[in-house]
Amino acid sequence: MLHLVFQSPVETAILERIDSGDIVVFLENAVLRVLQNSVISDTLTRQLGRSRFCVLSDDIAIRGISPDELVKGLEMIDYAELVELTVNSPIIQSWT
């Protein structure tokens, strides 16, 4: 399943619904919650081994966030990769 997270703040309840093998993309203001010192950084770090977590590179650039400020292990993807993920995912859950 592909999870598109727009919600800010990102609640740990959302992260608890991520199953092994799922892909999660943080978009818009949700990228502000995946910084190394965020409330959910420990939860994200624990889940990185079983799920794929991504941020849209345009969204972090617009907000002046450098990649080294993000939780280690998050992938940066561009818009074309986001489109590819949505096309290839039979189930998409949006968290707004």
Backbone as CSV, one residue per row, in Angstrom:
resi,resn,N_x,N_y,N_z,CA_x,CA_y,CA_z,C_x,C_y,C_z
1,MET,0.841,-1.176,0.000,0.000,0.000,0.000,0.888,1.242,0.000
2,LEU,0.442,2.242,-0.693,1.116,3.534,-0.727,0.353,4.495,0.181
3,HIS,1.070,5.118,1.109,0.486,6.102,2.014,1.022,7.478,1.625
4,LEU,0.135,8.411,1.356,0.512,9.788,1.072,0.140,10.619,2.286
5,VAL,1.152,11.147,2.972,0.927,11.856,4.224,1.085,13.351,3.980
6,PHE,-0.031,14.057,4.079,-0.060,15.511,3.952,-0.228,16.161,5.317
7,GLN,-0.728,15.399,6.265,-1.124,15.900,7.571,0.068,16.385,8.380
8,SER,-0.093,17.518,8.985,0.909,18.033,9.897,0.178,18.592,11.104
9,PRO,0.423,18.129,12.287,1.478,17.177,12.631,1.093,15.744,12.266
10,VAL,2.123,14.960,12.024,1.929,13.541,11.736,1.766,12.845,13.077
11,GLU,0.655,12.205,13.258,0.385,11.509,14.512,1.021,10.124,14.489
12,THR,1.476,9.667,15.640,2.042,8.320,15.705,0.989,7.273,15.372
13,ALA,-0.295,7.602,15.558,-1.370,6.667,15.200,-1.345,6.346,13.705
14,ILE,-0.971,7.314,12.890,-0.844,7.066,11.449,0.288,6.079,11.212
15,LEU,1.417,6.318,11.847,2.578,5.446,11.639,2.316,4.021,12.123
16,GLU,1.480,3.874,13.127,1.146,2.544,13.621,0.311,1.760,12.618
17,ARG,-0.270,2.424,11.645,-1.083,1.757,10.618,-0.259,1.350,9.388
18,ILE,1.017,1.623,9.409,1.896,1.278,8.298,2.313,-0.179,8.451
19,ASP,2.022,-0.981,7.445,2.384,-2.399,7.476,3.746,-2.617,6.830
20,SER,4.330,-3.727,7.146,5.607,-4.111,6.556,5.478,-4.136,5.033
21,GLY,6.421,-3.520,4.356,6.399,-3.470,2.898,5.665,-2.280,2.315
22,ASP,4.956,-1.525,3.143,4.262,-0.333,2.651,5.263,0.755,2.281
23,ILE,4.808,1.677,1.455,5.598,2.845,1.073,4.874,4.074,1.586
24,VAL,5.618,4.963,2.233,5.040,6.182,2.799,5.761,7.370,2.189
25,VAL,4.988,8.325,1.667,5.570,9.550,1.114,5.026,10.723,1.917
26,PHE,5.946,11.516,2.495,5.575,12.719,3.227,5.604,13.887,2.250
27,LEU,4.502,14.633,2.217,4.326,15.719,1.255,3.935,17.005,1.978
28,GLU,4.113,18.102,1.289,3.708,19.421,1.775,4.267,19.651,3.177
29,ASN,3.448,20.158,4.121,3.951,20.483,5.455,4.283,19.263,6.308
30,ALA,3.886,18.077,5.886,4.243,16.870,6.639,5.751,16.646,6.644
31,VAL,6.472,17.208,5.663,7.930,17.049,5.652,8.577,17.732,6.851
32,LEU,7.891,18.678,7.460,8.429,19.354,8.647,8.484,18.411,9.848
33,ARG,7.747,17.332,9.794,7.684,16.389,10.914,8.680,15.241,10.799
34,VAL,9.455,15.195,9.747,10.404,14.094,9.588,11.847,14.567,9.765
35,LEU,11.999,15.634,10.507,13.336,16.106,10.845,13.897,15.233,11.966
36,GLN,15.214,15.210,12.087,15.868,14.342,13.067,15.406,14.583,14.497
37,ASN,15.068,15.803,14.839,14.682,16.103,16.217,13.167,16.168,16.418
38,SER,12.401,15.602,15.493,10.939,15.669,15.587,10.396,14.665,16.600
39,VAL,9.148,14.850,16.946,8.472,13.978,17.905,8.378,12.545,17.384
40,ILE,8.276,12.370,16.078,8.097,11.020,15.514,9.393,10.406,15.001
41,SER,10.530,11.062,15.182,11.783,10.565,14.603,12.151,9.172,15.113
42,ASP,11.954,8.893,16.400,12.268,7.569,16.930,11.373,6.495,16.326
43,THR,10.091,6.805,16.188,9.150,5.857,15.590,9.523,5.576,14.139
44,LEU,9.864,6.616,13.405,10.277,6.433,12.005,11.523,5.562,11.914
45,THR,12.492,5.848,12.745,13.746,5.089,12.714,13.491,3.605,12.965
46,ARG,12.608,3.297,13.904,12.281,1.891,14.182,11.598,1.225,12.992
47,GLN,10.809,1.955,12.239,10.043,1.367,11.133,10.798,1.325,9.808
48,LEU,11.926,1.979,9.728,12.657,2.051,8.459,13.085,0.689,7.927
49,GLY,13.316,-0.258,8.775,13.751,-1.571,8.324,12.674,-2.394,7.661
50,ARG,11.422,-2.020,7.885,10.345,-2.851,7.343,9.465,-2.137,6.328
51,SER,9.603,-0.836,6.212,8.808,-0.058,5.264,9.699,0.983,4.596
52,ARG,9.239,1.500,3.489,9.983,2.519,2.742,9.357,3.883,3.019
53,PHE,10.173,4.826,3.483,9.714,6.174,3.790,10.412,7.164,2.874
54,CYS,9.627,8.050,2.264,10.153,9.000,1.290,9.645,10.405,1.581
55,VAL,10.391,11.382,1.092,9.941,12.775,1.113,10.081,13.318,-0.302
56,LEU,9.185,14.194,-0.675,9.253,14.823,-1.990,10.322,15.913,-1.945
57,SER,11.310,15.797,-2.804,12.457,16.715,-2.770,12.036,18.171,-2.959
58,ASP,11.046,18.434,-3.796,10.574,19.809,-3.989,10.003,20.390,-2.692
59,ASP,9.311,19.555,-1.914,8.703,20.042,-0.685,9.737,20.399,0.376
60,ILE,10.830,19.645,0.455,11.849,20.034,1.437,12.646,21.245,0.957
61,ALA,12.853,21.337,-0.348,13.586,22.493,-0.893,12.797,23.779,-0.684
62,ILE,11.506,23.754,-0.943,10.662,24.937,-0.777,10.674,25.416,0.672
63,ARG,10.790,24.485,1.609,10.762,24.828,3.027,12.154,25.081,3.614
64,GLY,13.167,25.061,2.758,14.523,25.362,3.207,15.150,24.284,4.071
65,ILE,14.706,23.057,3.880,15.236,21.931,4.659,16.325,21.250,3.843
66,SER,17.459,21.003,4.453,18.520,20.272,3.762,18.351,18.780,4.061
67,PRO,18.755,17.926,3.133,18.585,16.479,3.322,19.226,15.945,4.606
68,ASP,20.309,16.551,5.067,20.967,16.048,6.276,20.200,16.384,7.556
69,GLU,19.147,17.175,7.457,18.296,17.473,8.615,17.206,16.424,8.811
70,LEU,17.002,15.565,7.802,15.940,14.561,7.850,16.368,13.347,8.666
71,VAL,15.391,12.601,9.141,15.672,11.327,9.797,16.511,10.486,8.834
72,LYS,17.580,9.926,9.333,18.469,9.115,8.502,17.724,7.903,7.949
73,GLY,17.883,7.660,6.650,17.240,6.520,6.012,16.038,6.883,5.163
74,LEU,15.541,8.114,5.295,14.447,8.542,4.427,14.975,8.766,3.016
75,GLU,14.191,8.408,2.037,14.571,8.613,0.633,13.984,9.921,0.124
76,MET,14.758,10.624,-0.664,14.220,11.794,-1.363,13.816,11.343,-2.751
77,ILE,12.590,11.692,-3.136,12.113,11.361,-4.475,11.652,12.641,-5.161
78,ASP,11.651,12.596,-6.487,11.156,13.743,-7.237,9.723,13.469,-7.686
79,TYR,9.154,14.441,-8.370,7.754,14.332,-8.766,7.519,13.139,-9.704
80,ALA,8.449,12.887,-10.620,8.294,11.755,-11.544,8.255,10.428,-10.780
81,GLU,9.066,10.304,-9.752,9.061,9.081,-8.943,7.758,8.951,-8.150
82,LEU,7.222,10.076,-7.678,5.930,10.057,-6.997,4.836,9.569,-7.940
83,VAL,4.838,10.062,-9.149,3.849,9.628,-10.140,3.997,8.132,-10.398
84,GLU,5.224,7.649,-10.522,5.465,6.230,-10.756,4.928,5.387,-9.585
85,LEU,5.167,5.846,-8.372,4.650,5.119,-7.202,3.130,5.050,-7.228
86,THR,2.478,6.149,-7.566,1.011,6.155,-7.579,0.452,5.272,-8.690
87,VAL,1.107,5.262,-9.829,0.654,4.432,-10.948,0.813,2.945,-10.616
88,ASN,1.881,2.612,-9.905,2.184,1.211,-9.619,1.569,0.684,-8.329
89,SER,0.872,1.506,-7.601,0.277,1.081,-6.326,-1.226,0.864,-6.489
90,PRO,-1.684,-0.367,-6.289,-3.113,-0.639,-6.450,-3.966,-0.011,-5.349
91,ILE,-3.370,0.213,-4.163,-4.112,0.808,-3.055,-3.336,2.021,-2.554
92,ILE,-4.032,3.155,-2.469,-3.411,4.391,-1.992,-4.264,4.962,-0.871
93,GLN,-3.607,5.262,0.245,-4.271,5.884,1.391,-3.700,7.283,1.549
94,SER,-4.574,8.287,1.518,-4.142,9.666,1.745,-4.490,10.075,3.160
95,TRP,-3.512,10.658,3.850,-3.692,11.159,5.206,-3.630,12.679,5.134
96,THR,-4.789,13.318,5.224,-4.839,14.779,5.119,-5.359,15.416,6.382
